[in-house]
Amino acid sequence: MRSFAPSPRLIGVLLFTMAVLCGAFHPSARGEGERPNILVILADDLGYGDLGCFGHPELRTPHLDRLAAEGLALRHCYSAAANCSPARTGLLTGRTPYRVGIYSQIPMLSPMHLPETEITVATLLREAGYATAVAGKWHLAGLFNLPGQPQPEDHGFDHWFACQNNALPNHRDPYNFVRNGVPLGPQRGYAGGLVADEAVRWLQSGRDKAKPFFLYLPFCEPHEPIASAPHHVEPYAALHPDDPSRAAYYGNVAQLDEAVGRVLGALVSEGVDGDTLVFFTSDNGPARTRWHNAGSTGGLRESKGHLHEGGIRVPGIVRWPGRVEPGSVSDEPVGGVDWLPTLCEVAGIEPPRDRVLDGVSLVPLLEGRRLERAKPLYWQFLRYAPHVAVRWGEWKMLASLDGPEPTRTTLTKTNFDLVRKAGLRDFQLYHLGRDPGETEELSAAEPSVFADLRERMEELHRSVAAEAPEWPEWEDPNYEGPRIEWPDYRALPLAQ
């Protein structure tokens, strides 16, 4: 009987098939040299409708429009919260911010901060061999660049160039940026350009080019008090000669777009464009203030600070050459808490298993496959009722906390008791597929959906309340004292 001797070709085919079946060619099993670079870009107070590619009729955002044309537009992309600090917390930790104790924006000198016990995606990527950097608005420590609270290097960033909250006194010639713990004093230029400059320098000469990189760019634009270079404002001033505030805001979005374009250009000049996953989004919806009321929600209800769609639904764009189909669009709900598990899978590392994560990996969605989610997206915010929201498929439920009115100053016993002990009341149910403007409340019309979603919301709310920490009570003078008087933009020249 003749013995069977398989050919080397057949052995190769069999080994390849076994490897595929065992998952060896899953993204999480790729080799060191195949891990993509990662660039996360975060705008500040940019509304859902504030980009050309998201339907704005006047704003010209060519660089971000091109990014969307080359990647995936996320039409149901959500921030992790309705304002600054909590949204950043959710993005970096994969956890609902109220689990972490980040209940609202963090004023300077506040005891509230992102605890060192929290694990950020930057820490995970740095430990896995990535070079890491952040340039822009940090806003995760009251004691920014002071002893007593973690700084960006304590949360995973090898290199950092940041301000605590907004560029001050505005976006022009800011004086409050710090590089790796060293205050830089007055800078020449505009905040977006300064952040882009830092990012480009780091990409060109500041990083270890033997490693893949993670670069996080939380821009200050278009958060007020804004200031923009004249060439950005002038086209909109011609369109709106009687509304300098609108022209100033539109010019600030254009300034953001130009800065993003410069960083994307650096990826090309460095030869890493094809090896880099880029994600762009905003930290919340547009602000509505007496200085600026021009940010667009694209017709969605309410604005920054609210849990209705205009406060938390934001533009989202992902470009990942070779993995994301150019020019594609998704209506799948995705949230800020999804990015830690997503980037962990992209980089081939395990997300933390010793704590609750509220997001899921979006890799299946990015690759055109079905996304599975075990629990709804969840939000909580005290500023305005309703205070709690969930999104589950095309359904959204909102509810208010059953207790006294929250105090405007966040760190009070009243607010801690509301977060940790209050139940829910005044439930509202909407079908966002048919009613994106949240105009038709459906609790009575859809009793089975209402009961199911209420049960899911209450379970998540109890889970978050059980973890939510208390901080020392603290009074923010910007709430209780005189209001900060920013300039009246109608009385100022275009170049501010």
Secondary structure as the mmCIF struct_conf table of DSSP 4:
data_model
#
loop_
_struct_conf.conf_type_id
_struct_conf.id
_struct_conf.beg_label_comp_id
_struct_conf.beg_label_asym_id
_struct_conf.beg_label_seq_id
_struct_conf.end_label_comp_id
_struct_conf.end_label_asym_id
_struct_conf.end_label_seq_id
HELX_LH_PP_P HELX_LH_PP_P1 ARG A 2 PHE A 4
HELX_RH_AL_P HELX_RH_AL_P1 PRO A 8 CYS A 22
TURN_TY1_P TURN_TY1_P1 GLY A 23 PHE A 25
BEND BEND1 HIS A 26 HIS A 26
HELX_RH_3T_P HELX_RH_3T_P1 PRO A 27 ALA A 29
HELX_RH_3T_P HELX_RH_3T_P2 GLU A 32 GLU A 34
HELX_LH_PP_P HELX_LH_PP_P2 ARG A 35 PRO A 36
STRN STRN1 ASN A 37 ALA A 43
BEND BEND2 ASP A 44 ASP A 45
TURN_TY1_P TURN_TY1_P2 TYR A 48 GLY A 49
BEND BEND3 LEU A 51 LEU A 51
HELX_RH_3T_P HELX_RH_3T_P3 GLY A 52 PHE A 54
TURN_TY1_P TURN_TY1_P3 GLY A 55 GLY A 55
BEND BEND4 PRO A 57 GLU A 58
HELX_RH_AL_P HELX_RH_AL_P2 PRO A 62 ALA A 69
TURN_TY1_P TURN_TY1_P4 GLU A 70 GLU A 70
BEND BEND5 GLY A 71 GLY A 71
STRN STRN2 LEU A 72 TYR A 78
BEND BEND6 ALA A 80 ASN A 83
HELX_RH_AL_P HELX_RH_AL_P3 CYS A 84 THR A 93
BEND BEND7 GLY A 94 ARG A 95
HELX_RH_AL_P HELX_RH_AL_P4 PRO A 97 VAL A 100
TURN_TY1_P TURN_TY1_P5 GLY A 101 GLY A 101
BEND BEND8 SER A 104 SER A 104
TURN_TY1_P TURN_TY1_P6 MET A 108 LEU A 109
BEND BEND9 PRO A 111 PRO A 111
STRN STRN3 HIS A 113 HIS A 113
TURN_TY1_P TURN_TY1_P7 GLU A 116 THR A 117
BEND BEND10 GLU A 118 GLU A 118
HELX_RH_AL_P HELX_RH_AL_P5 VAL A 121 GLU A 127
TURN_TY1_P TURN_TY1_P8 ALA A 128 GLY A 129
STRN STRN4 ALA A 131 LYS A 137
BEND BEND11 LEU A 140 LEU A 140
STRN STRN5 ALA A 141 ALA A 141
TURN_TY1_P TURN_TY1_P9 GLY A 142 ASN A 145
BEND BEND12 LEU A 146 LEU A 146
TURN_TY1_P TURN_TY1_P10 PRO A 147 GLY A 148
BEND BEND13 GLN A 149 GLN A 149
HELX_RH_3T_P HELX_RH_3T_P4 PRO A 152 HIS A 155
TURN_TY1_P TURN_TY1_P11 GLY A 156 GLY A 156
BEND BEND14 ASP A 158 ASP A 158
STRN STRN6 HIS A 159 CYS A 163
BEND BEND15 GLN A 164 ASN A 166
BEND BEND16 LEU A 168 HIS A 171
STRN STRN7 ARG A 172 ARG A 172
BEND BEND17 ASP A 173 ASP A 173
BEND BEND18 TYR A 175 TYR A 175
STRN STRN8 VAL A 178 ARG A 179
TURN_TY1_P TURN_TY1_P12 ASN A 180 GLY A 181
STRN STRN9 VAL A 182 PRO A 183
BEND BEND19 PRO A 186 PRO A 186
BEND BEND20 ARG A 188 GLY A 189
STRN STRN10 TYR A 190 TYR A 190
HELX_RH_AL_P HELX_RH_AL_P6 ALA A 191 ARG A 201
HELX_RH_PI_P HELX_RH_PI_P1 TRP A 202 GLY A 206
BEND BEND21 ARG A 207 ARG A 207
TURN_TY1_P TURN_TY1_P13 LYS A 209 ALA A 210
BEND BEND22 LYS A 211 LYS A 211
STRN STRN11 PHE A 213 PRO A 218
TURN_TY1_P TURN_TY1_P14 GLU A 221 PRO A 222
BEND BEND23 HIS A 223 PRO A 225
HELX_LH_PP_P HELX_LH_PP_P3 ILE A 226 ILE A 226
HELX_RH_AL_P HELX_RH_AL_P7 PRO A 230 LEU A 239
TURN_TY1_P TURN_TY1_P15 PRO A 241 ASP A 242
HELX_RH_AL_P HELX_RH_AL_P8 PRO A 244 SER A 269
TURN_TY1_P TURN_TY1_P16 GLU A 270 GLY A 271
HELX_RH_3T_P HELX_RH_3T_P5 ASP A 273 ASP A 275
STRN STRN12 THR A 276 SER A 282
BEND BEND24 ASP A 283 GLY A 285
BEND BEND25 ARG A 290 TRP A 291
TURN_TY1_P TURN_TY1_P17 GLY A 298 GLY A 299
BEND BEND26 ARG A 301 GLU A 302
TURN_TY1_P TURN_TY1_P18 LYS A 304 GLY A 305
BEND BEND27 LEU A 307 HIS A 308
HELX_RH_AL_P HELX_RH_AL_P9 GLU A 309 ILE A 312
STRN STRN13 ARG A 313 ARG A 319
TURN_TY1_P TURN_TY1_P19 PRO A 321 ARG A 323
BEND BEND28 VAL A 324 VAL A 324
HELX_LH_PP_P HELX_LH_PP_P4 GLU A 325 GLU A 325
TURN_TY1_P TURN_TY1_P20 PRO A 326 GLY A 327
STRN STRN14 SER A 328 SER A 330
BEND BEND29 GLU A 332 GLU A 332
STRN STRN15 VAL A 334 GLY A 335
HELX_RH_3T_P HELX_RH_3T_P6 GLY A 336 ASP A 338
HELX_RH_AL_P HELX_RH_AL_P10 TRP A 339 ALA A 347
TURN_TY1_P TURN_TY1_P21 GLY A 348 GLY A 348
HELX_LH_PP_P HELX_LH_PP_P5 GLU A 350 PRO A 352
BEND BEND30 ARG A 353 ARG A 355
HELX_RH_AL_P HELX_RH_AL_P11 VAL A 363 LEU A 366
TURN_TY1_P TURN_TY1_P22 GLU A 367 GLY A 368
BEND BEND31 ARG A 369 ARG A 369
HELX_LH_PP_P HELX_LH_PP_P6 ARG A 370 LEU A 371
BEND BEND32 ALA A 374 LYS A 375
STRN STRN16 LEU A 377 GLN A 380
BEND BEND33 LEU A 382 PRO A 386
STRN STRN17 VAL A 388 TRP A 392
TURN_TY1_P TURN_TY1_P23 GLY A 393 GLU A 394
STRN STRN18 TRP A 395 ASP A 402
BEND BEND34 GLY A 403 PRO A 404
HELX_LH_PP_P HELX_LH_PP_P7 GLU A 405 THR A 407
BEND BEND35 ARG A 408 THR A 412
HELX_RH_AL_P HELX_RH_AL_P12 LYS A 413 LYS A 421
STRN STRN19 GLY A 423 HIS A 431
TURN_TY1_P TURN_TY1_P24 LEU A 432 ARG A 434
TURN_TY1_P TURN_TY1_P25 PRO A 436 GLY A 437
TURN_TY1_P TURN_TY1_P26 SER A 443 ALA A 445
HELX_RH_AL_P HELX_RH_AL_P13 PRO A 447 GLU A 467
HELX_LH_PP_P HELX_LH_PP_P8 ALA A 468 GLU A 470
HELX_RH_AL_P HELX_RH_AL_P14 PRO A 477 GLU A 480
BEND BEND36 GLY A 481 GLY A 481
HELX_LH_PP_P HELX_LH_PP_P9 PRO A 482 ILE A 484
HELX_RH_3T_P HELX_RH_3T_P7 TYR A 489 ALA A 491
BEND BEND37 LEU A 492 LEU A 492
BEND BEND38 LEU A 494 LEU A 494
#
